[in-house]
């Protein structure tokens, strides 16, 4: 059987003293370092998550601004296109009016020249008819 003599108590005291010394010298500083490291890691993780969310927000804002700028550019382009089409239609209408006026003037001029020619030739028709008749009849 186990004898409980004085050496057992000395060994027990030696074990407890060793445990206390190791706790003071080794275990407590290691636990403190591990605790500080865990705090540092959690702080850095929080910073990384904050940075990531901030970056995501900035990317979304940038994309929204880019989409807005594209839409605004398309609106401006379409507006210029509509203005150009309206100006084109105005120019075509004006050119059509000018062409119609020119045609009307030309027709009036041709009609006036035709009437003048008919008046001149109308007076000379009888003289031409007599000349032709004289030549034909001899």
Backbone torsions as a table, in degrees:
resi	resn	phi	psi	omega
1	UNK	NA	168.8	-177.0
2	UNK	-84.2	129.6	176.3
3	UNK	-92.9	128.9	176.8
4	UNK	-98.8	86.9	177.4
5	UNK	-107.6	-168.2	-174.5
6	UNK	-65.6	-29.6	-179.0
7	UNK	-65.8	-32.1	177.0
8	UNK	-62.8	-46.2	-178.7
9	UNK	-68.4	-33.4	176.5
10	UNK	-67.2	-43.7	177.4
11	UNK	-63.0	-40.8	179.0
12	UNK	-64.2	-44.2	178.3
13	UNK	-64.1	-41.7	177.9
14	UNK	-61.1	-42.8	178.8
15	UNK	-64.1	-44.6	-178.9
16	UNK	-66.8	-41.8	178.4
17	UNK	-63.9	-43.4	178.1
18	UNK	-61.7	-42.4	178.9
19	UNK	-62.4	-44.4	179.0
20	UNK	-65.0	-43.0	179.8
21	UNK	-65.0	-45.4	178.2
22	UNK	-62.5	-37.4	178.9
23	UNK	-64.1	-44.0	-179.5
24	UNK	-70.4	-41.8	-173.8
25	UNK	-84.2	-38.7	-168.5
26	UNK	-116.6	-55.6	-170.9
27	UNK	-68.1	-44.3	-178.2
28	UNK	-64.0	-46.6	178.1
29	UNK	-63.5	-38.0	179.0
30	UNK	-65.0	-43.6	178.2
31	UNK	-63.4	-37.2	178.4
32	UNK	-65.2	-44.1	178.2
33	UNK	-63.0	-43.4	179.1
34	UNK	-63.5	-40.5	179.2
35	UNK	-64.7	-44.2	178.3
36	UNK	-63.2	-40.1	179.0
37	UNK	-64.6	-41.7	178.2
38	UNK	-63.1	-40.8	176.6
39	UNK	-63.7	-44.5	178.7
40	UNK	-60.8	-44.5	179.9
41	UNK	-63.9	-41.5	-180.0
42	UNK	-67.9	-38.1	176.2
43	UNK	-63.3	-45.5	179.6
44	UNK	-65.6	-37.9	177.5
45	UNK	-63.6	-41.6	177.3
46	UNK	-62.9	-41.7	178.3
47	UNK	-64.0	-42.2	179.7
48	UNK	-63.9	-44.2	179.1
49	UNK	-64.0	-40.5	177.5
50	UNK	-63.3	-45.7	178.9
51	UNK	-62.0	-42.0	-179.9
52	UNK	-63.9	-44.3	179.4
53	UNK	-66.5	-37.8	177.0
54	UNK	-64.6	-42.2	178.2
55	UNK	-64.2	-41.7	177.8
56	UNK	-61.9	-41.9	178.4
57	UNK	-62.8	-43.5	179.7
58	UNK	-65.6	-38.7	178.1
59	UNK	-64.3	-42.9	179.0
60	UNK	-64.4	-41.8	177.4
61	UNK	-63.2	-41.3	178.6
62	UNK	-63.0	-45.3	179.6
63	UNK	-64.4	-38.8	177.8
64	UNK	-64.9	-42.3	178.3
65	UNK	-65.4	-39.5	178.7
66	UNK	-64.7	-44.3	177.1
67	UNK	-62.2	-40.5	178.3
68	UNK	-63.5	-42.8	179.1
69	UNK	-65.4	-40.3	177.3
70	UNK	-62.5	-43.9	179.9
71	UNK	-63.6	-42.7	179.0
72	UNK	-63.5	-41.7	177.2
73	UNK	-62.0	-41.9	178.2
74	UNK	-64.5	-40.4	178.6
75	UNK	-63.5	-43.6	179.0
76	UNK	-63.9	-43.7	179.4
77	UNK	-61.8	-44.8	178.8
78	UNK	-64.1	-36.8	178.2
79	UNK	-64.0	-45.5	177.5
80	UNK	-63.1	-37.6	179.0
81	UNK	-62.6	-44.9	179.2
82	UNK	-64.4	-41.6	177.9
83	UNK	-63.2	-41.1	178.6
84	UNK	-63.6	-41.5	178.7
85	UNK	-64.6	-39.7	178.5
86	UNK	-65.3	-43.3	177.9
87	UNK	-64.6	-39.3	178.2
88	UNK	-61.2	-44.7	-180.0
89	UNK	-63.6	-40.1	178.5
90	UNK	-63.4	-45.0	179.2
91	UNK	-63.8	-40.8	178.6
92	UNK	-64.2	-42.1	178.9
93	UNK	-63.3	-43.7	178.5
94	UNK	-63.7	-42.6	179.0
95	UNK	-64.0	-38.5	177.1
96	UNK	-63.7	-40.6	178.6
97	UNK	-65.4	-42.4	178.7
98	UNK	-63.7	-43.0	179.5
99	UNK	-64.3	-41.0	178.9
100	UNK	-64.8	-41.2	179.1
101	UNK	-65.8	-41.5	178.9
102	UNK	-63.4	-42.8	178.6
103	UNK	-63.7	-39.7	-179.9
104	UNK	-65.1	-43.4	177.5
105	UNK	-62.7	-43.3	-179.0
106	UNK	-64.2	-42.6	178.8
107	UNK	-64.2	-41.4	179.0
108	UNK	-64.4	-40.5	179.3
109	UNK	-65.2	-43.9	178.9
110	UNK	-64.4	-41.7	179.2
111	UNK	-63.8	-39.5	178.9
112	UNK	-65.6	-43.1	178.3
113	UNK	-64.2	-38.1	178.7
114	UNK	-64.4	-43.8	179.2
115	UNK	-64.9	-39.9	178.1
116	UNK	-64.8	-42.4	179.0
117	UNK	-65.2	-39.7	179.2
118	UNK	-65.8	-38.4	178.3
119	UNK	-65.4	-45.5	-179.3
120	UNK	-64.8	-48.0	-177.5
121	UNK	-72.2	-29.7	178.7
122	UNK	-60.8	-38.8	178.2
123	UNK	-72.3	-29.2	-177.1
124	UNK	-92.6	-5.6	-177.7
125	UNK	-62.3	-42.0	-176.7
126	UNK	-66.5	-38.1	179.4
127	UNK	-67.2	-41.6	177.2
128	UNK	-64.3	-40.1	179.9
129	UNK	-63.0	-40.3	-179.9
130	UNK	-68.0	-40.5	178.9
131	UNK	-63.0	-44.6	179.8
132	UNK	-65.0	-43.1	-178.8
133	UNK	-64.7	-39.3	180.0
134	UNK	-66.3	-39.7	179.4
135	UNK	-69.4	-40.5	-177.7
136	UNK	-70.6	-42.9	-177.4
137	UNK	-84.6	-18.4	170.5
138	UNK	86.9	NA	NA
